[in-house]
Amino acid sequence: MKSIHSIIYFSALFLFVVLQGCKKEEGIGGTSSISGKVIVHDFDAGFQEASPREIYPARNEKTFIIYGEDGTTYNDDFNTSYDGTYEFKFLQKGKYKIFAYSKDSTGAKTTGIISSQKIPVIINVEIKSNGSKVVAPDIILLDNNF
């Protein structure tokens, strides 16, 4: 009788391990992709004007992806093309964060001093089905090189 219980126990354990191993999480190994564009809004030197002086694609800008909702460390990166576009391929269904770094203009309006610190501009994207080609909203970066 003890051997039948052992067989049932190990069969149930094996089935549990196999089913857990089949669950695919966010990340590579899928048939979907996320693409988008990074755009620069170029302001005056002190970020004092209300509107950018020039708007153009962010060329060769490092763009990052985080797999899953709870992730905080980036999992992959992509340098944008000449037109500011990027694409992360071979992704599973799930939730992702895409981000690039922008100049921080928050202190400039009150102090007139621009911090060299950059801040992440993060967008959340979800792939809902296999084989999807998701187009993410534009990532807008601030600069003051004009």
N, CA, C and O atoms as a GROMACS GRO file, in nm:
protein
  584
    1MET      N    1   0.082  -0.118   0.000
    1MET     CA    2   0.000   0.000   0.000
    1MET      C    3   0.087   0.125   0.000
    1MET      O    4   0.054   0.225  -0.063
    2LYS      N    5   0.198   0.116   0.072
    2LYS     CA    6   0.287   0.231   0.080
    2LYS      C    7   0.346   0.265  -0.056
    2LYS      O    8   0.366   0.382  -0.087
    3SER      N    9   0.375   0.165  -0.138
    3SER     CA   10   0.433   0.192  -0.269
    3SER      C   11   0.333   0.259  -0.362
    3SER      O   12   0.373   0.340  -0.445
    4ILE      N   13   0.203   0.228  -0.351
    4ILE     CA   14   0.101   0.295  -0.433
    4ILE      C   15   0.093   0.442  -0.395
    4ILE      O   16   0.081   0.528  -0.483
    5HIS      N   17   0.098   0.473  -0.265
    5HIS     CA   18   0.098   0.613  -0.222
    5HIS      C   19   0.222   0.685  -0.272
    5HIS      O   20   0.215   0.802  -0.311
    6SER      N   21   0.333   0.617  -0.271
    6SER     CA   22   0.458   0.678  -0.322
    6SER      C   23   0.446   0.707  -0.471
    6SER      O   24   0.488   0.813  -0.517
    7ILE      N   25   0.391   0.612  -0.545
    7ILE     CA   26   0.374   0.631  -0.689
    7ILE      C   27   0.279   0.748  -0.715
    7ILE      O   28   0.308   0.832  -0.801
    8ILE      N   29   0.169   0.755  -0.645
    8ILE     CA   30   0.074   0.865  -0.662
    8ILE      C   31   0.140   0.998  -0.625
    8ILE      O   32   0.125   1.098  -0.697
    9TYR      N   33   0.212   1.000  -0.516
    9TYR     CA   34   0.278   1.122  -0.471
    9TYR      C   35   0.379   1.170  -0.575
    9TYR      O   36   0.378   1.287  -0.612
   10PHE      N   37   0.465   1.080  -0.621
   10PHE     CA   38   0.568   1.120  -0.719
   10PHE      C   39   0.507   1.154  -0.854
   10PHE      O   40   0.560   1.240  -0.925
   11SER      N   41   0.398   1.089  -0.890
   11SER     CA   42   0.329   1.123  -1.015
   11SER      C   43   0.270   1.264  -1.005
   11SER      O   44   0.281   1.343  -1.099
   12ALA      N   45   0.209   1.293  -0.892
   12ALA     CA   46   0.152   1.427  -0.872
   12ALA      C   47   0.262   1.532  -0.871
   12ALA      O   48   0.245   1.640  -0.930
   13LEU      N   49   0.372   1.504  -0.806
   13LEU     CA   50   0.485   1.596  -0.802
   13LEU      C   51   0.542   1.619  -0.941
   13LEU      O   52   0.570   1.732  -0.979
   14PHE      N   53   0.557   1.512  -1.018
   14PHE     CA   54   0.608   1.522  -1.155
   14PHE      C   55   0.515   1.608  -1.240
   14PHE      O   56   0.561   1.695  -1.313
   15LEU      N   57   0.384   1.583  -1.230
   15LEU     CA   58   0.286   1.659  -1.306
   15LEU      C   59   0.291   1.808  -1.269
   15LEU      O   60   0.283   1.894  -1.356
   16PHE      N   61   0.304   1.837  -1.142
   16PHE     CA   62   0.313   1.975  -1.095
   16PHE      C   63   0.436   2.044  -1.154
   16PHE      O   64   0.426   2.157  -1.203
   17VAL      N   65   0.551   1.978  -1.151
   17VAL     CA   66   0.675   2.035  -1.204
   17VAL      C   67   0.664   2.059  -1.353
   17VAL      O   68   0.707   2.163  -1.403
   18VAL      N   69   0.608   1.963  -1.426
   18VAL     CA   70   0.593   1.977  -1.571
   18VAL      C   71   0.501   2.093  -1.604
   18VAL      O   72   0.533   2.174  -1.692
   19LEU      N   73   0.388   2.104  -1.535
   19LEU     CA   74   0.295   2.213  -1.562
   19LEU      C   75   0.354   2.348  -1.528
   19LEU      O   76   0.330   2.446  -1.598
   20GLN      N   77   0.430   2.357  -1.422
   20GLN     CA   78   0.495   2.484  -1.386
   20GLN      C   79   0.600   2.521  -1.489
   20GLN      O   80   0.617   2.639  -1.520
   21GLY      N   81   0.669   2.423  -1.543
   21GLY     CA   82   0.771   2.449  -1.644
   21GLY      C   83   0.712   2.495  -1.775
   21GLY      O   84   0.783   2.558  -1.854
   22CYS      N   85   0.586   2.465  -1.802
   22CYS     CA   86   0.522   2.505  -1.927
   22CYS      C   87   0.472   2.648  -1.924
   22CYS      O   88   0.445   2.706  -2.029
   23LYS      N   89   0.460   2.707  -1.807
   23LYS     CA   90   0.412   2.845  -1.796
   23LYS      C   91   0.519   2.939  -1.849
   23LYS      O   92   0.631   2.942  -1.799
   24LYS      N   93   0.483   3.016  -1.951
   24LYS     CA   94   0.578   3.109  -2.010
   24LYS      C   95   0.556   3.247  -1.951
   24LYS      O   96   0.444   3.296  -1.946
   25GLU      N   97   0.663   3.307  -1.907
   25GLU     CA   98   0.657   3.441  -1.849
   25GLU      C   99   0.706   3.542  -1.952
   25GLU      O  100   0.753   3.506  -2.059
   26GLU      N  101   0.694   3.670  -1.917
   26GLU     CA  102   0.741   3.775  -2.003
   26GLU      C  103   0.888   3.752  -2.036
   26GLU      O  104   0.964   3.697  -1.956
   27GLY      N  105   0.926   3.794  -2.156
   27GLY     CA  106   1.066   3.782  -2.195
   27GLY      C  107   1.080   3.722  -2.333
   27GLY      O  108   0.983   3.710  -2.408
   28ILE      N  109   1.202   3.684  -2.364
   28ILE     CA  110   1.231   3.632  -2.497
   28ILE      C  111   1.182   3.489  -2.512
   28ILE      O  112   1.154   3.420  -2.414
   29GLY      N  113   1.173   3.446  -2.637
   29GLY     CA  114   1.130   3.311  -2.665
   29GLY      C  115   0.993   3.303  -2.727
   29GLY      O  116   0.941   3.194  -2.748
   30GLY      N  117   0.933   3.416  -2.756
   30GLY     CA  118   0.798   3.418  -2.812
   30GLY      C  119   0.796   3.462  -2.957
   30GLY      O  120   0.900   3.467  -3.024
   31THR      N  121   0.676   3.492  -3.005
   31THR     CA  122   0.657   3.528  -3.146
   31THR      C  123   0.608   3.672  -3.164
   31THR      O  124   0.567   3.710  -3.273
   32SER      N  125   0.612   3.750  -3.058
   32SER     CA  126   0.561   3.888  -3.064
   32SER      C  127   0.675   3.989  -3.061
   32SER      O  128   0.790   3.955  -3.033
   33SER      N  129   0.640   4.114  -3.092
   33SER     CA  130   0.740   4.220  -3.088
   33SER      C  131   0.677   4.350  -3.039
   33SER      O  132   0.555   4.370  -3.047
   34ILE      N  133   0.763   4.437  -2.987
   34ILE     CA  134   0.722   4.572  -2.948
   34ILE      C  135   0.814   4.667  -3.024
   34ILE      O  136   0.936   4.654  -3.018
   35SER      N  137   0.754   4.762  -3.095
   35SER     CA  138   0.832   4.864  -3.165
   35SER      C  139   0.778   5.001  -3.126
   35SER      O  140   0.667   5.014  -3.074
   36GLY      N  141   0.857   5.102  -3.153
   36GLY     CA  142   0.815   5.238  -3.121
   36GLY      C  143   0.917   5.338  -3.169
   36GLY      O  144   1.007   5.306  -3.247
   37LYS      N  145   0.902   5.459  -3.121
   37LYS     CA  146   0.987   5.569  -3.165
   37LYS      C  147   1.024   5.654  -3.045
   37LYS      O  148   0.944   5.675  -2.955
   38VAL      N  149   1.149   5.702  -3.047
   38VAL     CA  150   1.196   5.795  -2.944
   38VAL      C  151   1.215   5.930  -3.012
   38VAL      O  152   1.283   5.942  -3.114
   39ILE      N  153   1.152   6.034  -2.954
   39ILE     CA  154   1.153   6.168  -3.011
   39ILE      C  155   1.218   6.263  -2.911
   39ILE      O  156   1.197   6.251  -2.790
   40VAL      N  157   1.297   6.358  -2.962
   40VAL     CA  158   1.360   6.460  -2.877
   40VAL      C  159   1.286   6.593  -2.895
   40VAL      O  160   1.261   6.637  -3.007
   41HIS      N  161   1.250   6.655  -2.782
   41HIS     CA  162   1.198   6.792  -2.780
   41HIS      C  163   1.312   6.878  -2.728
   41HIS      O  164   1.347   6.873  -2.610
   42ASP      N  165   1.370   6.958  -2.817
   42ASP     CA  166   1.489   7.037  -2.785
   42ASP      C  167   1.448   7.179  -2.746
   42ASP      O  168   1.395   7.255  -2.828
   43PHE      N  169   1.472   7.215  -2.620
   43PHE     CA  170   1.434   7.345  -2.566
   43PHE      C  171   1.553   7.441  -2.562
   43PHE      O  172   1.664   7.405  -2.600
   44ASP      N  173   1.527   7.562  -2.515
   44ASP     CA  174   1.634   7.659  -2.493
   44ASP      C  175   1.724   7.610  -2.380
   44ASP      O  176   1.691   7.513  -2.311
   45ALA      N  177   1.837   7.676  -2.361
   45ALA     CA  178   1.939   7.630  -2.267
   45ALA      C  179   1.888   7.613  -2.124
   45ALA      O  180   1.934   7.524  -2.054
   46GLY      N  181   1.793   7.696  -2.079
   46GLY     CA  182   1.745   7.689  -1.942
   46GLY      C  183   1.608   7.627  -1.927
   46GLY      O  184   1.549   7.635  -1.820
   47PHE      N  185   1.556   7.567  -2.032
   47PHE     CA  186   1.421   7.510  -2.032
   47PHE      C  187   1.318   7.614  -1.988
   47PHE      O  188   1.223   7.581  -1.918
   48GLN      N  189   1.337   7.740  -2.027
   48GLN     CA  190   1.247   7.847  -1.985
   48GLN      C  191   1.128   7.866  -2.079
   48GLN      O  192   1.021   7.909  -2.036
   49GLU      N  193   1.146   7.834  -2.206
   49GLU     CA  194   1.037   7.853  -2.302
   49GLU      C  195   0.934   7.742  -2.287
   49GLU      O  196   0.968   7.629  -2.251
   50ALA      N  197   0.810   7.775  -2.317
   50ALA     CA  198   0.701   7.678  -2.300
   50ALA      C  199   0.700   7.570  -2.409
   50ALA      O  200   0.650   7.460  -2.386
   51SER      N  201   0.753   7.601  -2.525
   51SER     CA  202   0.750   7.507  -2.638
   51SER      C  203   0.893   7.474  -2.681
   51SER      O  204   0.983   7.557  -2.669
   52PRO      N  205   0.913   7.353  -2.732
   52PRO     CA  206   1.046   7.319  -2.782
   52PRO      C  207   1.079   7.400  -2.907
   52PRO      O  208   0.991   7.435  -2.985
   53ARG      N  209   1.206   7.430  -2.923
   53ARG     CA  210   1.250   7.502  -3.042
   53ARG      C  211   1.258   7.410  -3.163
   53ARG      O  212   1.242   7.453  -3.277
   54GLU      N  213   1.283   7.282  -3.134
   54GLU     CA  214   1.295   7.185  -3.243
   54GLU      C  215   1.251   7.048  -3.190
   54GLU      O  216   1.271   7.015  -3.073
   55ILE      N  217   1.192   6.969  -3.278
   55ILE     CA  218   1.152   6.831  -3.247
   55ILE      C  219   1.212   6.742  -3.355
   55ILE      O  220   1.197   6.768  -3.474
   56TYR      N  221   1.282   6.636  -3.312
   56TYR     CA  222   1.348   6.548  -3.409
   56TYR      C  223   1.362   6.407  -3.352
   56TYR      O  224   1.351   6.388  -3.230
   57PRO      N  225   1.385   6.308  -3.439
   57PRO     CA  226   1.401   6.170  -3.391
   57PRO      C  227   1.531   6.154  -3.311
   57PRO      O  228   1.633   6.215  -3.344
   58ALA      N  229   1.526   6.073  -3.206
   58ALA     CA  230   1.645   6.045  -3.125
   58ALA      C  231   1.725   5.937  -3.197
   58ALA      O  232   1.689   5.820  -3.195
   59ARG      N  233   1.833   5.978  -3.259
   59ARG     CA  234   1.918   5.885  -3.335
   59ARG      C  235   2.019   5.819  -3.242
   59ARG      O  236   2.081   5.886  -3.159
   60ASN      N  237   2.035   5.689  -3.257
   60ASN     CA  238   2.135   5.613  -3.181
   60ASN      C  239   2.118   5.630  -3.030
   60ASN      O  240   2.216   5.639  -2.955
   61GLU      N  241   1.993   5.636  -2.986
   61GLU     CA  242   1.961   5.652  -2.843
   61GLU      C  243   1.937   5.514  -2.782
   61GLU      O  244   1.859   5.435  -2.836
   62LYS      N  245   2.002   5.486  -2.671
   62LYS     CA  246   1.985   5.356  -2.606
   62LYS      C  247   1.846   5.351  -2.542
   62LYS      O  248   1.809   5.437  -2.462
   63THR      N  249   1.770   5.248  -2.580
   63THR     CA  250   1.636   5.226  -2.531
   63THR      C  251   1.634   5.090  -2.461
   63THR      O  252   1.694   4.994  -2.511
   64PHE      N  253   1.567   5.081  -2.348
   64PHE     CA  254   1.573   4.962  -2.263
   64PHE      C  255   1.436   4.898  -2.249
   64PHE      O  256   1.333   4.964  -2.265
   65ILE      N  257   1.436   4.767  -2.218
   65ILE     CA  258   1.312   4.694  -2.192
   65ILE      C  259   1.328   4.617  -2.061
   65ILE      O  260   1.433   4.560  -2.032
   66ILE      N  261   1.220   4.617  -1.983
   66ILE     CA  262   1.212   4.538  -1.860
   66ILE      C  263   1.101   4.437  -1.880
   66ILE      O  264   0.989   4.473  -1.915
   67TYR      N  265   1.132   4.309  -1.856
   67TYR     CA  266   1.033   4.203  -1.869
   67TYR      C  267   0.952   4.195  -1.741
   67TYR      O  268   1.008   4.185  -1.632
   68GLY      N  269   0.821   4.199  -1.753
   68GLY     CA  270   0.733   4.182  -1.638
   68GLY      C  271   0.703   4.312  -1.568
   68GLY      O  272   0.777   4.410  -1.579
   69GLU      N  273   0.594   4.311  -1.495
   69GLU     CA  274   0.545   4.429  -1.424
   69GLU      C  275   0.630   4.464  -1.303
   69GLU      O  276   0.647   4.582  -1.272
   70ASP      N  277   0.683   4.364  -1.237
   70ASP     CA  278   0.754   4.387  -1.112
   70ASP      C  279   0.903   4.411  -1.129
   70ASP      O  280   0.972   4.442  -1.032
   71GLY      N  281   0.953   4.396  -1.250
   71GLY     CA  282   1.096   4.411  -1.273
   71GLY      C  283   1.146   4.553  -1.254
   71GLY      O  284   1.073   4.649  -1.281
   72THR      N  285   1.267   4.566  -1.208
   72THR     CA  286   1.328   4.698  -1.192
   72THR      C  287   1.461   4.708  -1.265
   72THR      O  288   1.511   4.818  -1.288
   73THR      N  289   1.518   4.595  -1.302
   73THR     CA  290   1.646   4.594  -1.373
   73THR      C  291   1.618   4.563  -1.519
   73THR      O  292   1.542   4.471  -1.550
   74TYR      N  293   1.682   4.639  -1.608
   74TYR     CA  294   1.651   4.617  -1.749
   74TYR      C  295   1.704   4.482  -1.794
   74TYR      O  296   1.804   4.431  -1.743
   75ASN      N  297   1.634   4.424  -1.892
   75ASN     CA  298   1.668   4.292  -1.942
   75ASN      C  299   1.737   4.295  -2.078
   75ASN      O  300   1.810   4.202  -2.113
   76ASP      N  301   1.716   4.402  -2.155
   76ASP     CA  302   1.775   4.412  -2.287
   76ASP      C  303   1.774   4.559  -2.328
   76ASP      O  304   1.703   4.640  -2.270
   77ASP      N  305   1.853   4.592  -2.429
   77ASP     CA  306   1.853   4.729  -2.481
   77ASP      C  307   1.867   4.727  -2.632
   77ASP      O  308   1.903   4.625  -2.691
   78PHE      N  309   1.838   4.841  -2.693
   78PHE     CA  310   1.841   4.856  -2.838
   78PHE      C  311   1.876   5.000  -2.868
   78PHE      O  312   1.817   5.091  -2.810
   79ASN      N  313   1.970   5.024  -2.958
   79ASN     CA  314   2.000   5.159  -3.003
   79ASN      C  315   1.905   5.195  -3.116
   79ASN      O  316   1.889   5.119  -3.211
   80THR      N  317   1.842   5.312  -3.105
   80THR     CA  318   1.746   5.353  -3.207
   80THR      C  319   1.816   5.375  -3.341
   80THR      O  320   1.936   5.398  -3.348
   81SER      N  321   1.737   5.366  -3.445
   81SER     CA  322   1.786   5.386  -3.581
   81SER      C  323   1.791   5.536  -3.612
   81SER      O  324   1.765   5.620  -3.526
   82TYR      N  325   1.826   5.569  -3.735
   82TYR     CA  326   1.838   5.709  -3.778
   82TYR      C  327   1.707   5.786  -3.763
   82TYR      O  328   1.708   5.909  -3.750
   83ASP      N  329   1.594   5.715  -3.764
   83ASP     CA  330   1.464   5.781  -3.754
   83ASP      C  331   1.402   5.769  -3.615
   83ASP      O  332   1.284   5.798  -3.596
   84GLY      N  333   1.483   5.725  -3.516
   84GLY     CA  334   1.436   5.716  -3.379
   84GLY      C  335   1.360   5.589  -3.345
   84GLY      O  336   1.307   5.577  -3.234
   85THR      N  337   1.352   5.494  -3.437
   85THR     CA  338   1.274   5.373  -3.413
   85THR      C  339   1.356   5.266  -3.342
   85THR      O  340   1.479   5.261  -3.351
   86TYR      N  341   1.284   5.181  -3.270
   86TYR     CA  342   1.344   5.065  -3.203
   86TYR      C  343   1.248   4.948  -3.217
   86TYR      O  344   1.130   4.968  -3.247
   87GLU      N  345   1.298   4.827  -3.196
   87GLU     CA  346   1.212   4.709  -3.196
   87GLU      C  347   1.274   4.600  -3.109
   87GLU      O  348   1.392   4.567  -3.123
   88PHE      N  349   1.193   4.546  -3.020
   88PHE     CA  350   1.230   4.431  -2.940
   88PHE      C  351   1.150   4.313  -2.994
   88PHE      O  352   1.027   4.315  -2.992
   89LYS      N  353   1.221   4.210  -3.041
   89LYS     CA  354   1.157   4.096  -3.107
   89LYS      C  355   1.156   3.972  -3.018
   89LYS      O  356   1.222   3.966  -2.914
   90PHE      N  357   1.079   3.873  -3.062
   90PHE     CA  358   1.075   3.739  -3.003
   90PHE      C  359   1.032   3.742  -2.856
   90PHE      O  360   1.094   3.679  -2.770
   91LEU      N  361   0.926   3.817  -2.827
   91LEU     CA  362   0.876   3.832  -2.690
   91LEU      C  363   0.754   3.745  -2.665
   91LEU      O  364   0.679   3.713  -2.756
   92GLN      N  365   0.736   3.708  -2.539
   92GLN     CA  366   0.620   3.633  -2.491
   92GLN      C  367   0.505   3.730  -2.463
   92GLN      O  368   0.524   3.852  -2.458
   93LYS      N  369   0.386   3.674  -2.444
   93LYS     CA  370   0.273   3.754  -2.395
   93LYS      C  371   0.310   3.805  -2.256
   93LYS      O  372   0.381   3.738  -2.182
   94GLY      N  373   0.263   3.925  -2.222
   94GLY     CA  374   0.288   3.977  -2.089
   94GLY      C  375   0.304   4.127  -2.088
   94GLY      O  376   0.280   4.196  -2.187
   95LYS      N  377   0.346   4.177  -1.972
   95LYS     CA  378   0.361   4.321  -1.951
   95LYS      C  379   0.508   4.357  -1.952
   95LYS      O  380   0.593   4.285  -1.900
   96TYR      N  381   0.538   4.473  -2.014
   96TYR     CA  382   0.674   4.519  -2.031
   96TYR      C  383   0.682   4.668  -1.999
   96TYR      O  384   0.583   4.741  -2.006
   97LYS      N  385   0.802   4.712  -1.966
   97LYS     CA  386   0.831   4.855  -1.951
   97LYS      C  387   0.941   4.887  -2.051
   97LYS      O  388   1.043   4.817  -2.058
   98ILE      N  389   0.921   4.994  -2.128
   98ILE     CA  390   1.020   5.043  -2.223
   98ILE      C  391   1.062   5.180  -2.174
   98ILE      O  392   0.977   5.260  -2.134
   99PHE      N  393   1.193   5.209  -2.176
   99PHE     CA  394   1.235   5.342  -2.130
   99PHE      C  395   1.365   5.387  -2.195
   99PHE      O  396   1.443   5.306  -2.245
  100ALA      N  397   1.384   5.519  -2.192
  100ALA     CA  398   1.508   5.584  -2.235
  100ALA      C  399   1.531   5.699  -2.137
  100ALA      O  400   1.440   5.737  -2.063
  101TYR      N  401   1.651   5.752  -2.137
  101TYR     CA  402   1.686   5.857  -2.041
  101TYR      C  403   1.679   5.996  -2.103
  101TYR      O  404   1.725   6.019  -2.215
  102SER      N  405   1.619   6.088  -2.027
  102SER     CA  406   1.598   6.226  -2.069
  102SER      C  407   1.669   6.320  -1.973
  102SER      O  408   1.691   6.286  -1.856
  103LYS      N  409   1.703   6.439  -2.021
  103LYS     CA  410   1.752   6.542  -1.929
  103LYS      C  411   1.640   6.580  -1.834
  103LYS      O  412   1.523   6.577  -1.870
  104ASP      N  413   1.677   6.614  -1.714
  104ASP     CA  414   1.581   6.653  -1.611
  104ASP      C  415   1.570   6.805  -1.610
  104ASP      O  416   1.664   6.875  -1.572
  105SER      N  417   1.454   6.856  -1.652
  105SER     CA  418   1.435   7.000  -1.660
  105SER      C  419   1.367   7.057  -1.537
  105SER      O  420   1.342   7.177  -1.532
  106THR      N  421   1.335   6.977  -1.438
  106THR     CA  422   1.253   7.023  -1.326
  106THR      C  423   1.317   7.133  -1.244
  106THR      O  424   1.247   7.224  -1.199
  107GLY      N  425   1.446   7.130  -1.223
  107GLY     CA  426   1.511   7.234  -1.145
  107GLY      C  427   1.540   7.359  -1.224
  107GLY      O  428   1.560   7.465  -1.165
  108ALA      N  429   1.543   7.351  -1.354
  108ALA     CA  430   1.583   7.464  -1.437
  108ALA      C  431   1.485   7.580  -1.430
  108ALA      O  432   1.527   7.696  -1.432
  109LYS      N  433   1.357   7.553  -1.421
  109LYS     CA  434   1.258   7.661  -1.423
  109LYS      C  435   1.264   7.748  -1.298
  109LYS      O  436   1.231   7.867  -1.303
  110THR      N  437   1.304   7.690  -1.185
  110THR     CA  438   1.308   7.768  -1.062
  110THR      C  439   1.447   7.819  -1.028
  110THR      O  440   1.461   7.929  -0.974
  111THR      N  441   1.549   7.742  -1.059
  111THR     CA  442   1.685   7.782  -1.021
  111THR      C  443   1.767   7.833  -1.138
  111THR      O  444   1.866   7.903  -1.119
  112GLY      N  445   1.726   7.797  -1.260
  112GLY     CA  446   1.805   7.834  -1.376
  112GLY      C  447   1.925   7.743  -1.396
  112GLY      O  448   2.002   7.762  -1.490
  113ILE      N  449   1.943   7.647  -1.309
  113ILE     CA  450   2.057   7.555  -1.318
  113ILE      C  451   2.007   7.421  -1.370
  113ILE      O  452   1.910   7.365  -1.317
  114ILE      N  453   2.072   7.371  -1.471
  114ILE     CA  454   2.034   7.244  -1.528
  114ILE      C  455   2.117   7.134  -1.465
  114ILE      O  456   2.240   7.142  -1.464
  115SER      N  457   2.053   7.034  -1.414
  115SER     CA  458   2.122   6.919  -1.356
  115SER      C  459   2.173   6.830  -1.468
  115SER      O  460   2.107   6.816  -1.571
  116SER      N  461   2.288   6.770  -1.449
  116SER     CA  462   2.340   6.676  -1.548
  116SER      C  463   2.277   6.539  -1.530
  116SER      O  464   2.299   6.448  -1.610
  117GLN      N  465   2.199   6.524  -1.424
  117GLN     CA  466   2.132   6.397  -1.398
  117GLN      C  467   2.025   6.372  -1.504
  117GLN      O  468   1.953   6.463  -1.545
  118LYS      N  469   2.015   6.248  -1.546
  118LYS     CA  470   1.911   6.211  -1.641
  118LYS      C  471   1.808   6.125  -1.569
  118LYS      O  472   1.839   6.054  -1.474
  119ILE      N  473   1.685   6.134  -1.617
  119ILE     CA  474   1.575   6.058  -1.556
  119ILE      C  475   1.514   5.964  -1.661
  119ILE      O  476   1.514   5.996  -1.780
  120PRO      N  477   1.463   5.849  -1.617
  120PRO     CA  478   1.400   5.758  -1.714
  120PRO      C  479   1.261   5.806  -1.754
  120PRO      O  480   1.183   5.853  -1.670
  121VAL      N  481   1.231   5.793  -1.881
  121VAL     CA  482   1.096   5.816  -1.932
  121VAL      C  483   1.044   5.676  -1.965
  121VAL      O  484   1.090   5.612  -2.059
  122ILE      N  485   0.946   5.631  -1.886
  122ILE     CA  486   0.900   5.493  -1.892
  122ILE      C  487   0.759   5.485  -1.950
  122ILE      O  488   0.672   5.564  -1.914
  123ILE      N  489   0.738   5.390  -2.041
  123ILE     CA  490   0.604   5.360  -2.090
  123ILE      C  491   0.576   5.213  -2.062
  123ILE      O  492   0.666   5.129  -2.069
  124ASN      N  493   0.452   5.183  -2.030
  124ASN     CA  494   0.409   5.046  -2.005
  124ASN      C  495   0.341   4.992  -2.130
  124ASN      O  496   0.258   5.059  -2.191
  125VAL      N  497   0.377   4.868  -2.165
  125VAL     CA  498   0.322   4.805  -2.285
  125VAL      C  499   0.280   4.663  -2.249
  125VAL      O  500   0.347   4.596  -2.170
  126GLU      N  501   0.170   4.618  -2.307
  126GLU     CA  502   0.126   4.480  -2.284
  126GLU      C  503   0.107   4.408  -2.417
  126GLU      O  504   0.046   4.461  -2.510
  127ILE      N  505   0.162   4.288  -2.423
  127ILE     CA  506   0.138   4.198  -2.537
  127ILE      C  507   0.029   4.102  -2.491
  127ILE      O  508   0.047   4.028  -2.394
  128LYS      N  509  -0.085   4.104  -2.560
  128LYS     CA  510  -0.200   4.026  -2.516
  128LYS      C  511  -0.213   3.891  -2.585
  128LYS      O  512  -0.283   3.802  -2.535
  129SER      N  513  -0.148   3.874  -2.701
  129SER     CA  514  -0.159   3.745  -2.770
  129SER      C  515  -0.030   3.715  -2.847
  129SER      O  516   0.044   3.805  -2.886
  130ASN      N  517  -0.007   3.588  -2.868
  130ASN     CA  518   0.111   3.545  -2.943
  130ASN      C  519   0.102   3.596  -3.086
  130ASN      O  520  -0.007   3.609  -3.142
  131GLY      N  521   0.217   3.625  -3.145
  131GLY     CA  522   0.221   3.672  -3.282
  131GLY      C  523   0.184   3.819  -3.299
  131GLY      O  524   0.163   3.865  -3.411
  132SER      N  525   0.178   3.893  -3.189
  132SER     CA  526   0.139   4.035  -3.194
  132SER      C  527   0.257   4.123  -3.233
  132SER      O  528   0.372   4.094  -3.201
  133LYS      N  529   0.225   4.231  -3.302
  133LYS     CA  530   0.323   4.335  -3.331
  133LYS      C  531   0.269   4.463  -3.267
  133LYS      O  532   0.191   4.536  -3.328
  134VAL      N  533   0.311   4.489  -3.145
  134VAL     CA  534   0.259   4.601  -3.068
  134VAL      C  535   0.342   4.725  -3.098
  134VAL      O  536   0.465   4.722  -3.096
  135VAL      N  537   0.273   4.836  -3.128
  135VAL     CA  538   0.339   4.964  -3.149
  135VAL      C  539   0.316   5.047  -3.023
  135VAL      O  540   0.203   5.079  -2.988
  136ALA      N  541   0.425   5.080  -2.956
  136ALA     CA  542   0.420   5.153  -2.830
  136ALA      C  543   0.404   5.303  -2.856
  136ALA      O  544   0.440   5.351  -2.963
  137PRO      N  545   0.350   5.376  -2.759
  137PRO     CA  546   0.346   5.522  -2.771
  137PRO      C  547   0.488   5.579  -2.779
  137PRO      O  548   0.583   5.517  -2.731
  138ASP      N  549   0.500   5.695  -2.840
  138ASP     CA  550   0.632   5.760  -2.850
  138ASP      C  551   0.691   5.788  -2.713
  138ASP      O  552   0.619   5.822  -2.619
  139ILE      N  553   0.820   5.773  -2.702
  139ILE     CA  554   0.893   5.814  -2.582
  139ILE      C  555   0.949   5.953  -2.613
  139ILE      O  556   1.025   5.970  -2.708
  140ILE      N  557   0.912   6.052  -2.532
  140ILE     CA  558   0.954   6.190  -2.554
  140ILE      C  559   1.068   6.224  -2.456
  140ILE      O  560   1.051   6.218  -2.334
  141LEU      N  561   1.183   6.258  -2.512
  141LEU     CA  562   1.298   6.298  -2.431
  141LEU      C  563   1.316   6.450  -2.440
  141LEU      O  564   1.289   6.510  -2.544
  142LEU      N  565   1.360   6.510  -2.331
  142LEU     CA  566   1.386   6.654  -2.329
  142LEU      C  567   1.535   6.678  -2.343
  142LEU      O  568   1.616   6.603  -2.289
  143ASP      N  569   1.569   6.782  -2.416
  143ASP     CA  570   1.709   6.820  -2.430
  143ASP      C  571   1.714   6.971  -2.439
  143ASP      O  572   1.612   7.037  -2.456
  144ASN      N  573   1.834   7.025  -2.428
  144ASN     CA  574   1.851   7.170  -2.439
  144ASN      C  575   1.982   7.203  -2.511
  144ASN      O  576   2.059   7.288  -2.466
  145ASN      N  577   2.005   7.134  -2.621
  145ASN     CA  578   2.127   7.156  -2.700
  145ASN      C  579   2.108   7.261  -2.808
  145ASN      O  580   2.204   7.295  -2.878
  146PHE      N  581   1.989   7.312  -2.823
  146PHE     CA  582   1.959   7.405  -2.933
  146PHE      C  583   2.043   7.529  -2.921
  146PHE      O  584   2.031   7.619  -3.004
   0.00000   0.00000   0.00000
